[in-house]
Amino acid sequence: MNSIHTLYLDTFFQNYTLLGDGVVSIAIFLMLLLAERWSLAVQVLTAYLFSGIVSQILKKAFHAPRPHAIISNAEYPHFIEGITNTGMNSFPSGHTTSVFALATILALNATDKRFSIIYIITAIITGYSRIYLGQHFLADVTAGALIGTFSGLLVYWYLRQVKIEWVSVRNEPTLI
């Protein structure tokens, strides 16, 4: 999955991968607060935190090596100096987990479902960027995508249930 490398793609993926950084989820949370989209803001933050906790617990439990820790430059000459990490915290991909949690929440809340497709494609490309940059194996990214998606679905469902129950307690219509 990772044999074609060019300077342009190296630069593109070094920047694109930042979409999976937690700072992006926090920035979107803050923008939603400023736009007074409280419910969506809470969903974004909660999905980010929940998926991040699950991801970190699994990283500690599995203690899996990153690709560069077990593959030499001679075997795979596409590692990018200064970008590719070594170490033992590869599984699951945290960036992929984060971006899929965010994409899932945004997709579920999108009124125009064409945006849902854009969010999911963005998450998939971000996940691939982790493989391209030699940060993770396919299994790491796949697990991150599943954890992030599941986290987003769980948070979306749970917070909608809490909101429906809260509205019911106040004797207001339960349609949200």
C-alpha positions in Angstrom: 0.0 0.0 0.0 2.9 2.3 0.4 5.3 1.9 -2.6 4.7 5.2 -4.5 6.5 8.2 -3.0 7.1 11.6 -4.5 8.2 14.9 -2.9 4.8 16.3 -3.6 3.0 13.4 -1.9 5.4 13.5 1.0 4.6 17.2 1.6 0.9 16.7 1.0 0.6 13.8 3.5 2.8 15.5 6.1 0.3 18.3 6.2 -2.9 16.3 5.6 -2.2 13.9 8.5 -2.6 16.9 10.9 -6.4 16.5 10.4 -6.2 13.6 12.8 -4.4 15.6 15.4 -6.6 16.3 18.5 -6.0 20.0 18.1 -8.3 19.9 15.0 -11.2 18.3 17.1 -10.7 20.9 19.8 -10.6 23.8 17.2 -13.9 22.5 15.7 -15.4 22.2 19.2 -14.5 25.8 19.9 -15.8 27.0 16.5 -19.1 25.2 17.2 -19.3 26.9 20.6 -18.8 30.3 18.9 -21.5 29.4 16.4 -23.8 28.5 19.3 -24.1 24.9 18.1 -24.0 23.6 21.6 -25.3 20.1 21.1 -22.9 19.4 18.2 -20.0 20.9 20.1 -20.6 18.6 23.0 -20.8 15.6 20.7 -17.5 16.5 19.0 -15.7 17.0 22.3 -17.2 13.9 23.9 -16.4 11.6 20.9 -12.8 13.0 20.8 -12.3 12.4 24.5 -13.9 8.9 24.6 -12.1 7.7 21.4 -8.8 9.1 22.7 -9.2 7.3 26.1 -10.0 4.0 24.4 -7.1 4.4 21.9 -4.6 5.2 24.7 -5.7 2.2 26.8 -5.2 -0.1 23.8 -1.8 1.5 23.0 -0.6 0.7 26.5 -2.1 -2.8 26.4 -0.7 -3.9 23.1 2.6 -1.9 23.1 3.0 -2.7 19.4 6.0 -1.5 17.4 5.8 1.2 14.7 6.9 0.1 11.2 10.3 1.8 11.4 11.0 0.0 14.7 11.0 -3.4 12.9 11.7 -2.5 9.2 15.0 -1.2 8.2 15.6 1.6 5.6 17.3 -1.0 3.4 14.1 -3.1 3.4 11.8 -0.1 2.9 13.5 3.1 1.6 10.4 5.3 1.9 10.6 6.3 5.5 10.7 10.1 5.7 13.5 11.6 7.8 12.2 13.6 10.7 8.6 12.4 10.2 8.7 8.6 10.6 8.7 7.6 14.3 10.1 4.5 15.9 8.8 3.3 19.2 6.2 1.0 20.6 2.9 2.8 20.5 1.6 1.9 17.0 -1.7 0.1 17.7 -4.2 1.6 17.2 -3.6 4.8 15.2 -4.6 7.7 17.4 -4.8 10.1 14.5 -7.1 7.8 12.7 -9.2 7.2 15.8 -9.6 10.9 16.3 -10.5 11.8 12.7 -13.0 9.0 12.4 -14.7 10.0 15.7 -15.0 13.5 14.4 -16.1 12.5 10.9 -18.7 10.2 12.3 -20.2 12.9 14.5 -20.2 15.5 11.7 -21.6 13.0 9.2 -24.5 12.0 11.5 -25.4 15.6 12.1 -25.1 16.8 8.5 -28.3 18.0 7.0 -26.9 17.7 3.5 -25.7 14.1 3.3 -23.3 15.0 0.6 -21.1 16.5 3.3 -21.2 13.1 5.1 -19.4 11.5 2.2 -16.8 14.3 2.3 -16.2 13.8 6.0 -15.8 10.1 5.6 -13.5 10.4 2.6 -11.4 13.0 4.5 -11.1 10.5 7.4 -10.1 7.7 5.1 -7.3 9.8 3.4 -6.1 10.9 6.9 -5.9 7.2 7.9 -4.0 6.4 4.7 -1.6 9.3 5.4 -0.5 7.5 8.6 0.5 4.5 6.5 2.1 6.6 3.8 4.2 8.4 6.3 5.4 5.1 7.8 3.8 5.8 11.2 1.4 2.8 11.2 0.6 -0.5 9.7 -2.8 -1.1 8.0 -4.0 -3.0 11.1 -3.3 0.0 13.2 -5.3 2.3 10.9 -8.1 -0.1 10.5 -8.5 -0.5 14.3 -8.3 3.3 14.7 -11.1 3.7 12.1 -13.3 1.2 13.8 -12.7 2.6 17.3 -13.3 6.2 16.1 -16.5 5.3 14.1 -17.8 3.2 17.0 -17.0 6.0 19.5 -18.8 8.6 17.3 -21.9 6.3 16.9 -22.0 5.6 20.6 -21.6 9.3 21.6 -24.2 10.4 19.1 -26.7 7.8 20.2 -26.1 8.3 24.0 -26.2 12.1 23.9 -29.4 12.0 21.9 -31.0 9.7 24.5 -29.9 11.9 27.3 -31.3 15.0 25.5 -34.6 13.3 24.8 -34.9 12.2 28.4 -34.0 15.7 29.7 -36.6 17.3 27.3 -39.2 14.8 28.5 -38.6 15.7 32.1 -39.4 19.3 31.3 -42.7 18.2 29.7 -41.7 19.6 26.3 -42.2 17.7 23.0 -39.7 14.9 22.7 -39.0 15.4 18.9 -35.6 16.8 18.5 
